[in-house]
C-alpha cells in the first residue's frame, strides 16, 4: 500500500480516463482490462496526526461495504452477475462469499487541507478463482499436440459488447466454441477465462494469446458479452483447437471498443 502527502484539494485518483475499458458500477468502477474493481473513499477534516488516522479509518470503513456492493454487480456470465451466484446458496456461493474480504487498500493520500483519500481494489480473478474452478467442466487434453497456435484473438470492435468475466465464443449456429464448459480447472485456477482489451497491441493481449494466435472477427454479440464468429472464422478456430489446447487453457483475448 502506498501513502502519499498531496498539496491542494482532494482529487479522485481512479477517474479512469486513460483506460478504455472502465465500467461505472456506482460508487466505483470495474477495470475490465486490468480485471479489478476499484473505488475511492474520503475522510474529511482531520487537522492533526491523530485526526488524519481517524479520517483514514473512516475512509476504510466506507470502502468495505462499498467494495462488496460493487463486486456483486460484476457480470460473471452473460446470464448471471456475481449477486446471482452469491444468492444460489450452494458451494460456489460459499466460495465467493468467503473470498469477498480479499479487497485491499492500495493507496492512501493525505491532503494538506485535512482530507484523507483511500483507494481500494478487488482483483476479479483472485476473488472468483475458487468459484471458477468449481464452475468449469473442461478436461485436460489426452491426445498429442500437433498444432502451433498459441491463442485466440477475437476482434469484436464495432459491436455493442459489455464485458463479463466468462464470455462465450459462439459459431453462427449458436454452438459454443469456447465457454466455461471448455476451460479446464487448472486453467481457471491460473488465469481468468478471457482477457479484454481495447487495443490488439495491448501487452496484456500479447501475453495472453502468445506468439502465434489465430485471429477471428466477431459478426454479432448475444446477451451483451457472448460473441458470435463468422462461419469461416468459426471453422478455422475449431480446426486449430483440435490440434492445440489454446482454448482449454483460456488463452483467449477479445478486443472491443471503449464504452
URSULZI-V19087 format. One record per residue. N is the residue number from 1. RES is the residue in three letters. PHI is phi in whole degrees, -180 to 180 (999 if undefined). PSI is psi in radians with two decimals (999 if undefined). D_LAST is the distance of its C-alpha to the last C-alpha in whole Angstrom. Layout:
N&RES&PHI&PSI&D_LAST + N&RES&PHI&PSI&D_LAST
//
This chain:
1&UNK&999&2.46&30 + 2&UNK&-106&2.32&30 + 3&UNK&-108&2.29&32 + 4&UNK&-130&2.50&31 + 5&UNK&-103&2.23&33 + 6&UNK&-123&2.30&31 + 7&UNK&-79&2.56&33 + 8&UNK&87&-2.92&32 + 9&UNK&-73&2.72&29 + 10&UNK&-69&2.47&27 + 11&UNK&-128&2.82&23 + 12&UNK&-92&1.95&20 + 13&UNK&-75&-0.27&20 + 14&UNK&-110&0.67&17 + 15&UNK&-63&-0.56&14 + 16&UNK&79&0.24&12 + 17&UNK&-63&-0.48&11 + 18&UNK&-88&-0.19&13 + 19&UNK&-106&2.20&10 + 20&UNK&-77&-0.16&7 + 21&UNK&-121&0.80&7 + 22&UNK&-95&2.39&8 + 23&UNK&-124&2.26&8 + 24&UNK&-71&2.22&10 + 25&UNK&-109&0.04&13 + 26&UNK&79&1.78&16 + 27&UNK&93&-0.08&18 + 28&UNK&170&-2.89&16 + 29&UNK&-143&2.81&13 + 30&UNK&-108&2.25&12 + 31&UNK&-95&1.75&12 + 32&UNK&-70&-0.62&11 + 33&UNK&-68&-0.67&12 + 34&UNK&-89&-0.08&15 + 35&UNK&55&0.89&16 + 36&UNK&-144&2.41&17 + 37&UNK&-94&2.28&16 + 38&UNK&-132&2.65&17 + 39&UNK&-157&2.84&19 + 40&UNK&-130&2.36&21 + 41&UNK&-122&2.67&24 + 42&UNK&-129&2.34&27 + 43&UNK&-108&2.44&31 + 44&UNK&-117&2.61&33 + 45&UNK&56&1.13&36 + 46&UNK&-77&-1.02&38 + 47&UNK&91&-0.49&40 + 48&UNK&-150&3.10&42 + 49&UNK&-59&-0.83&42 + 50&UNK&-61&-0.68&42 + 51&UNK&-66&-0.69&40 + 52&UNK&-63&-0.72&37 + 53&UNK&-64&-0.66&38 + 54&UNK&-67&-0.71&38 + 55&UNK&-67&-0.64&34 + 56&UNK&-63&-0.74&33 + 57&UNK&-62&-0.66&34 + 58&UNK&-64&-0.74&33 + 59&UNK&-64&-0.73&29 + 60&UNK&-64&-0.68&30 + 61&UNK&-63&-0.63&31 + 62&UNK&-69&-0.66&28 + 63&UNK&-66&-0.67&25 + 64&UNK&-52&-1.11&27 + 65&UNK&-65&-0.52&26 + 66&UNK&-66&-0.76&23 + 67&UNK&-62&-0.70&22 + 68&UNK&-67&-0.69&24 + 69&UNK&-64&-0.78&22 + 70&UNK&-66&-0.72&18 + 71&UNK&-58&-0.64&19 + 72&UNK&-65&-0.41&21 + 73&UNK&-86&-0.13&17 + 74&UNK&-67&2.32&16 + 75&UNK&-78&2.07&15 + 76&UNK&-87&-0.82&18 + 77&UNK&-129&3.02&18 + 78&UNK&-63&-0.42&17 + 79&UNK&-111&0.17&20 + 80&UNK&-157&2.33&20 + 81&UNK&-92&2.99&19 + 82&UNK&-61&-0.58&21 + 83&UNK&-63&-0.68&23 + 84&UNK&-61&-0.76&24 + 85&UNK&-69&-0.66&26 + 86&UNK&-67&-0.49&27 + 87&UNK&-87&0.03&29 + 88&UNK&-76&-0.35&30 + 89&UNK&70&0.44&33 + 90&UNK&-116&-2.96&34 + 91&UNK&-64&-0.64&34 + 92&UNK&-62&-0.77&30 + 93&UNK&-60&-0.73&30 + 94&UNK&-62&-0.74&33 + 95&UNK&-66&-0.73&31 + 96&UNK&-63&-0.80&28 + 97&UNK&-62&-0.74&29 + 98&UNK&-62&-0.59&32 + 99&UNK&-89&-0.12&29 + 100&UNK&-61&-0.48&27 + 101&UNK&-76&0.10&29 + 102&UNK&-84&0.05&28 + 103&UNK&-65&2.68&25 + 104&UNK&-131&2.61&26 + 105&UNK&-81&2.08&27 + 106&UNK&-100&-0.40&26 + 107&UNK&-157&2.46&26 + 108&UNK&-122&2.28&29 + 109&UNK&-120&2.15&29 + 110&UNK&-99&2.04&32 + 111&UNK&-96&2.56&32 + 112&UNK&-64&-0.37&35 + 113&UNK&-78&-0.08&35 + 114&UNK&107&-0.14&35 + 115&UNK&-84&2.70&32 + 116&UNK&-130&2.28&31 + 117&UNK&-115&2.45&27 + 118&UNK&-127&2.21&26 + 119&UNK&-93&2.39&23 + 120&UNK&-120&2.61&23 + 121&UNK&-143&2.45&21 + 122&UNK&-126&1.96&21 + 123&UNK&-70&2.15&21 + 124&UNK&-64&-0.79&20 + 125&UNK&-69&-0.72&22 + 126&UNK&-60&-0.69&25 + 127&UNK&-70&-0.79&24 + 128&UNK&-87&-0.18&24 + 129&UNK&-50&-0.89&26 + 130&UNK&-60&-0.67&29 + 131&UNK&-70&-0.72&28 + 132&UNK&-62&-0.72&26 + 133&UNK&-61&-0.61&30 + 134&UNK&-76&-0.50&31 + 135&UNK&-83&-0.55&29 + 136&UNK&-74&2.68&29 + 137&UNK&-134&0.14&32 + 138&UNK&-69&2.74&32 + 139&UNK&-116&2.58&35 + 140&UNK&-62&2.60&36 + 141&UNK&-66&2.29&37 + 142&UNK&-103&-0.27&41 + 143&UNK&-100&2.75&41 + 144&UNK&-61&2.58&41 + 145&UNK&-85&2.09&38 + 146&UNK&-113&-0.27&39 + 147&UNK&-94&2.95&36 + 148&UNK&-117&0.01&34 + 149&UNK&-69&2.33&30 + 150&UNK&-105&-0.21&29 + 151&UNK&-176&3.07&25 + 152&UNK&-122&2.25&23 + 153&UNK&-117&2.05&19 + 154&UNK&-104&2.16&17 + 155&UNK&-91&1.82&15 + 156&UNK&-111&0.36&13 + 157&UNK&-66&2.56&11 + 158&UNK&90&-0.09&11 + 159&UNK&-110&2.74&11 + 160&UNK&-86&1.34&9 + 161&UNK&-96&2.36&9 + 162&UNK&-116&1.90&8 + 163&UNK&-56&2.61&10 + 164&UNK&-139&2.92&14 + 165&UNK&-65&-0.74&16 + 166&UNK&-126&1.35&19 + 167&UNK&-74&2.79&17 + 168&UNK&-105&2.59&20 + 169&UNK&-110&2.07&20 + 170&UNK&-114&2.72&22 + 171&UNK&-90&3.13&25 + 172&UNK&-63&-0.38&25 + 173&UNK&-91&0.06&28 + 174&UNK&88&0.07&25 + 175&UNK&-81&2.43&27 + 176&UNK&-81&2.08&25 + 177&UNK&-80&-0.54&26 + 178&UNK&-148&2.34&24 + 179&UNK&-170&-3.07&24 + 180&UNK&-66&-0.31&25 + 181&UNK&-79&-0.17&28 + 182&UNK&-103&-0.69&28 + 183&UNK&-64&2.42&27 + 184&UNK&-90&2.74&31 + 185&UNK&-57&-0.68&31 + 186&UNK&-66&-0.64&32 + 187&UNK&-69&-0.73&29 + 188&UNK&-63&-0.56&27 + 189&UNK&-73&-0.47&29 + 190&UNK&-91&-0.55&28 + 191&UNK&-157&2.85&24 + 192&UNK&-69&2.80&21 + 193&UNK&-62&-0.51&21 + 194&UNK&-153&2.62&18 + 195&UNK&-103&2.07&16 + 196&UNK&-93&2.37&13 + 197&UNK&-142&2.78&12 + 198&UNK&-102&0.03&10 + 199&UNK&-152&2.17&13 + 200&UNK&-60&-0.36&16 + 201&UNK&-85&-0.02&18 + 202&UNK&-57&2.36&17 + 203&UNK&-61&-0.47&20 + 204&UNK&-70&-0.56&19 + 205&UNK&-68&-0.78&19 + 206&UNK&-64&-0.70&22 + 207&UNK&-66&-0.68&23 + 208&UNK&-77&-0.80&22 + 209&UNK&-83&-0.28&23 + 210&UNK&81&-2.95&26 + 211&UNK&-83&-0.32&28 + 212&UNK&-137&1.15&29 + 213&UNK&-80&2.82&26 + 214&UNK&-97&2.36&25 + 215&UNK&-103&2.43&23 + 216&UNK&-140&2.66&21 + 217&UNK&-107&2.24&19 + 218&UNK&-82&2.34&17 + 219&UNK&-102&-0.22&18 + 220&UNK&-161&2.92&17 + 221&UNK&-132&2.44&15 + 222&UNK&-120&2.31&17 + 223&UNK&55&0.60&16 + 224&UNK&90&-0.86&13 + 225&UNK&-129&-0.01&13 + 226&UNK&-93&2.17&16 + 227&UNK&-101&2.50&16 + 228&UNK&-111&2.21&19 + 229&UNK&-91&2.65&21 + 230&UNK&-62&2.69&23 + 231&UNK&-56&-0.79&27 + 232&UNK&-64&-0.71&28 + 233&UNK&-68&-0.69&25 + 234&UNK&-61&-0.74&26 + 235&UNK&-64&-0.69&30 + 236&UNK&-66&-0.75&29 + 237&UNK&-64&-0.78&27 + 238&UNK&-61&-0.72&30 + 239&UNK&-65&-0.80&33 + 240&UNK&-68&-0.58&31 + 241&UNK&-71&-0.39&31 + 242&UNK&-72&-0.39&34 + 243&UNK&-103&-0.33&36 + 244&UNK&-143&2.61&33 + 245&UNK&-91&0.54&32 + 246&UNK&-66&-0.53&28 + 247&UNK&-77&-0.70&27 + 248&UNK&-58&-0.60&29 + 249&UNK&-89&-0.05&28 + 250&UNK&74&0.50&24 + 251&UNK&-88&1.15&24 + 252&UNK&-123&2.29&20 + 253&UNK&-123&2.38&17 + 254&UNK&-124&2.15&14 + 255&UNK&-99&2.18&12 + 256&UNK&-132&2.89&9 + 257&UNK&-77&2.68&6 + 258&UNK&-59&2.57&4 + 259&UNK&-68&999&0
//
